[in-house]
């Protein structure tokens, strides 16, 4: 793993922070480009991106820390974003709230803007998981599969793997690279959204498809992801899986609702 991409003593670039920043930069550029093609001022996307970045970072970090309090010995560690550790749903929820507020303030159609942003969200899901993999967070359960990964003990995944090896009385324990599973799903969703974009005339449909695909993929990946024994489960499902079911339901609603597109996008 490469938790630190650049180490020049006083100056360090952490892999998770770098991939997070890269995902935002690429996503913003893509959203601005798509907005222009849809007759919406790109500046709106640039302005909205500021709110999305702040809310996504705060929301994703807060929810992750909330469910991993035992991993932090000091409140200051909550703000160590470069160490990795974020929950997609936390960032999505707060970003959606910020986006609704922004679009109403500017007189824009929220669903039209959501459709513009959908591919950027999917690409961001993929890129940030590269940072998770390099940082050794959000890892999977032990596996004997040929693609299992042995993480170094300098990261959280490696320390867990070493503890499991001692407990099981074996030399090494490989883990499911759930970060890479999510990377694959994120890229696949991104490709699908771009391919079907123009076929979805109804506002909110493309965003609905994103919610469905993202929810299904997270539901599947969570069967292989490691969670502490104390992690909250309901009916054998994790909180993330239950949230994924809600996203799928909301996405299906946006896909099948009867509302038609009429007129120009407000604020364009």
C-alpha positions as CSV (number, residue, x, y, z in Angstrom):
1,X,0.0,0.0,0.0
2,X,1.1,3.6,-0.5
3,X,-0.6,5.7,2.2
4,X,1.7,8.6,1.3
5,X,2.3,9.4,-2.4
6,X,4.8,12.2,-1.8
7,X,6.9,12.5,1.3
8,X,9.3,15.5,1.3
9,X,9.6,15.8,5.1
10,X,7.5,18.8,6.0
11,X,5.4,18.3,2.8
12,X,3.3,15.2,2.4
13,X,0.6,14.1,-0.1
14,X,-1.6,11.3,1.3
15,X,-3.1,9.0,-1.2
16,X,-6.6,9.2,0.1
17,X,-6.6,13.0,0.2
18,X,-5.1,13.1,-3.3
19,X,-7.7,10.8,-4.8
20,X,-10.5,12.7,-3.0
21,X,-9.3,16.0,-4.5
22,X,-8.9,14.4,-7.9
23,X,-12.4,13.0,-7.8
24,X,-13.8,16.5,-7.0
25,X,-11.7,18.2,-9.7
26,X,-12.6,15.8,-12.5
27,X,-16.3,15.7,-11.3
28,X,-16.6,19.4,-11.4
29,X,-15.1,19.7,-14.9
30,X,-17.4,17.0,-16.2
31,X,-20.5,18.6,-14.6
32,X,-19.6,22.0,-16.0
33,X,-19.2,20.4,-19.5
34,X,-22.5,18.6,-19.3
35,X,-24.3,21.7,-18.0
36,X,-23.2,23.7,-21.0
37,X,-24.4,21.0,-23.4
38,X,-27.8,21.0,-21.6
39,X,-28.2,24.8,-21.8
40,X,-27.4,25.4,-18.1
41,X,-24.7,28.0,-17.2
42,X,-21.5,26.1,-16.2
43,X,-20.9,28.7,-13.5
44,X,-23.9,27.3,-11.6
45,X,-22.2,23.9,-11.5
46,X,-18.9,25.5,-10.3
47,X,-20.7,27.4,-7.5
48,X,-22.7,24.3,-6.5
49,X,-19.6,22.3,-6.4
50,X,-18.2,24.4,-3.6
51,X,-21.2,23.4,-1.4
52,X,-21.1,19.8,-2.5
53,X,-17.4,19.4,-1.7
54,X,-17.8,20.9,1.8
55,X,-20.9,18.9,2.6
56,X,-19.6,15.7,1.1
57,X,-16.4,15.8,3.1
58,X,-18.2,16.7,6.3
59,X,-21.1,14.2,5.9
60,X,-19.0,11.2,4.7
61,X,-16.4,11.7,7.5
62,X,-19.0,12.3,10.2
63,X,-20.9,9.1,9.4
64,X,-17.8,7.0,9.2
65,X,-16.4,8.3,12.5
66,X,-19.8,7.8,14.1
67,X,-19.7,4.1,13.3
68,X,-16.0,3.7,14.1
69,X,-15.6,5.6,17.3
70,X,-13.4,2.8,18.8
71,X,-10.7,3.5,16.2
72,X,-10.1,7.0,17.5
73,X,-8.3,7.9,20.7
74,X,-8.5,11.7,20.3
75,X,-11.2,14.0,18.9
76,X,-8.5,15.6,16.7
77,X,-8.2,12.4,14.8
78,X,-11.7,12.9,13.5
79,X,-10.3,15.6,11.2
80,X,-7.4,13.5,9.8
81,X,-9.0,13.1,6.4
82,X,-5.7,12.2,4.8
83,X,-5.7,8.9,6.8
84,X,-8.8,7.7,4.9
85,X,-12.1,6.7,6.2
86,X,-15.4,8.0,4.8
87,X,-18.9,6.8,4.2
88,X,-20.5,7.4,0.8
89,X,-24.0,7.7,2.2
90,X,-23.1,10.4,4.7
91,X,-21.6,12.5,2.0
92,X,-24.5,11.9,-0.4
93,X,-27.1,12.8,2.2
94,X,-25.5,16.1,3.2
95,X,-24.6,16.9,-0.4
96,X,-28.2,16.4,-1.5
97,X,-29.4,18.7,1.2
98,X,-26.9,21.4,0.2
99,X,-27.9,20.9,-3.5
100,X,-31.6,21.3,-2.8
101,X,-30.9,24.5,-0.9
102,X,-28.7,25.9,-3.6
103,X,-31.0,25.0,-6.5
104,X,-34.0,26.5,-4.8
105,X,-32.0,29.7,-4.1
106,X,-31.0,30.0,-7.7
107,X,-34.3,29.0,-9.2
108,X,-33.0,25.9,-10.8
109,X,-34.6,22.5,-11.2
110,X,-33.0,20.2,-8.6
111,X,-33.7,17.1,-10.6
112,X,-32.3,18.6,-13.8
113,X,-29.1,19.5,-11.9
114,X,-29.0,16.0,-10.3
115,X,-29.1,14.5,-13.8
116,X,-26.2,16.7,-14.8
117,X,-24.2,15.7,-11.7
118,X,-25.0,11.9,-11.7
119,X,-22.0,10.8,-13.8
120,X,-19.7,12.9,-11.7
121,X,-21.0,11.3,-8.5
122,X,-20.4,7.8,-10.0
123,X,-16.9,8.7,-11.1
124,X,-16.2,10.1,-7.7
125,X,-17.4,6.9,-6.0
126,X,-14.8,5.0,-8.1
127,X,-11.8,7.3,-7.7
128,X,-12.1,7.7,-3.9
129,X,-12.1,4.0,-3.5
130,X,-8.6,4.0,-5.0
131,X,-7.6,6.2,-2.1
132,X,-9.3,3.8,0.3
133,X,-7.3,0.9,-1.2
134,X,-4.0,2.7,-1.0
135,X,-4.8,3.8,2.6
136,X,-5.9,0.4,3.7
137,X,-9.4,1.4,5.0
138,X,-12.9,0.2,4.1
139,X,-11.4,-3.3,3.6
140,X,-13.0,-6.7,3.3
141,X,-13.3,-9.9,5.3
142,X,-10.7,-12.8,5.2
143,X,-10.7,-14.8,2.0
144,X,-8.9,-17.7,0.4
145,X,-9.7,-16.3,-3.1
146,X,-6.7,-15.9,-5.5
147,X,-7.3,-12.2,-5.6
148,X,-7.2,-11.7,-1.8
149,X,-4.9,-8.9,-0.7
150,X,-2.3,-8.9,2.1
151,X,-2.1,-5.4,3.5
152,X,1.0,-4.1,5.4
153,X,0.6,-3.7,9.2
154,X,1.1,0.1,8.8
155,X,-2.6,0.4,7.9
156,X,-5.8,-0.6,9.6
157,X,-6.5,-3.5,7.2
158,X,-3.0,-4.9,7.8
159,X,-3.3,-4.8,11.5
160,X,-6.6,-6.6,11.4
161,X,-5.1,-9.2,9.1
162,X,-2.2,-9.7,11.4
163,X,-4.5,-10.1,14.4
164,X,-6.6,-12.6,12.5
165,X,-3.5,-14.6,11.5
166,X,-2.5,-14.9,15.2
167,X,-6.1,-15.9,16.2
168,X,-6.3,-18.6,13.5
169,X,-2.8,-19.8,14.0
170,X,-1.7,-19.2,10.4
171,X,1.1,-17.3,8.8
172,X,-1.0,-14.7,6.8
173,X,-4.6,-13.8,6.2
174,X,-5.7,-12.3,2.9
175,X,-8.6,-9.9,2.7
176,X,-11.3,-9.2,0.1
177,X,-10.3,-6.0,-1.7
178,X,-13.7,-4.5,-1.3
179,X,-12.3,-1.1,-2.2
180,X,-11.5,-2.5,-5.7
181,X,-14.9,-4.1,-5.9
182,X,-16.4,-0.6,-5.3
183,X,-14.0,0.9,-7.8
184,X,-15.2,-1.5,-10.5
185,X,-18.8,-0.9,-9.7
186,X,-18.3,2.9,-9.7
187,X,-16.6,2.8,-13.2
188,X,-19.3,0.5,-14.5
189,X,-22.1,2.8,-13.3
190,X,-20.3,5.8,-14.7
191,X,-20.1,4.1,-18.1
192,X,-23.8,3.1,-18.0
193,X,-25.0,6.6,-17.1
194,X,-23.1,8.1,-20.1
195,X,-24.4,5.5,-22.5
196,X,-28.0,5.9,-21.6
197,X,-27.9,9.6,-20.9
198,X,-29.8,10.9,-23.9
199,X,-32.4,8.1,-23.7
200,X,-33.8,9.4,-20.4
201,X,-36.0,12.4,-21.3
202,X,-37.7,12.6,-17.9
203,X,-36.0,14.8,-15.3
204,X,-34.6,12.9,-12.5
205,X,-34.5,9.6,-14.3
206,X,-30.7,9.5,-14.8
207,X,-30.2,10.4,-11.2
208,X,-32.7,7.7,-10.3
209,X,-30.7,5.1,-12.3
210,X,-27.6,6.2,-10.3
211,X,-29.4,5.6,-7.0
212,X,-30.6,2.2,-8.1
213,X,-27.2,1.0,-9.4
214,X,-25.2,2.5,-6.5
215,X,-27.6,1.0,-4.0
216,X,-27.5,-2.5,-5.5
217,X,-23.7,-2.4,-5.8
218,X,-23.2,-1.3,-2.2
219,X,-25.7,-3.9,-1.0
220,X,-23.7,-6.6,-2.7
221,X,-20.2,-5.4,-1.6
222,X,-21.3,-5.2,2.0
223,X,-21.5,-9.0,2.1
224,X,-17.8,-9.1,1.7
225,X,-16.8,-6.0,3.7
226,X,-15.4,-6.2,7.2
227,X,-17.4,-4.7,10.0
228,X,-16.7,-4.8,13.7
229,X,-18.7,-7.4,15.8
230,X,-20.3,-4.4,17.5
231,X,-21.5,-2.9,14.2
232,X,-25.3,-2.4,14.2
233,X,-27.3,-4.9,12.1
234,X,-31.0,-5.3,11.6
235,X,-32.3,-8.6,10.3
236,X,-28.7,-9.6,9.4
237,X,-28.2,-6.6,7.2
238,X,-25.8,-3.7,7.9
239,X,-27.0,-0.1,8.2
240,X,-25.4,0.5,4.8
241,X,-27.4,-2.2,3.2
242,X,-30.6,-0.9,4.7
243,X,-29.7,2.5,3.4
244,X,-29.0,1.0,0.0
245,X,-32.5,-0.5,-0.1
246,X,-33.9,3.0,0.5
247,X,-31.8,4.4,-2.3
248,X,-33.0,1.7,-4.7
249,X,-36.6,2.5,-3.8
250,X,-36.1,6.2,-4.3
251,X,-34.3,5.5,-7.6
252,X,-37.1,3.3,-8.9
253,X,-39.6,6.0,-8.0
254,X,-37.7,8.6,-10.0
255,X,-37.5,6.1,-12.9
256,X,-41.2,5.2,-13.1
257,X,-42.9,8.5,-12.1
258,X,-45.1,10.0,-14.8
259,X,-43.9,13.6,-14.7
260,X,-42.8,14.8,-18.1
261,X,-40.2,17.4,-19.1
262,X,-41.7,20.7,-20.0
263,X,-40.0,23.9,-20.9
264,X,-36.4,24.9,-20.3
265,X,-34.4,24.1,-17.3
266,X,-35.1,26.9,-14.8
267,X,-32.1,29.2,-14.3
268,X,-30.6,28.3,-17.6
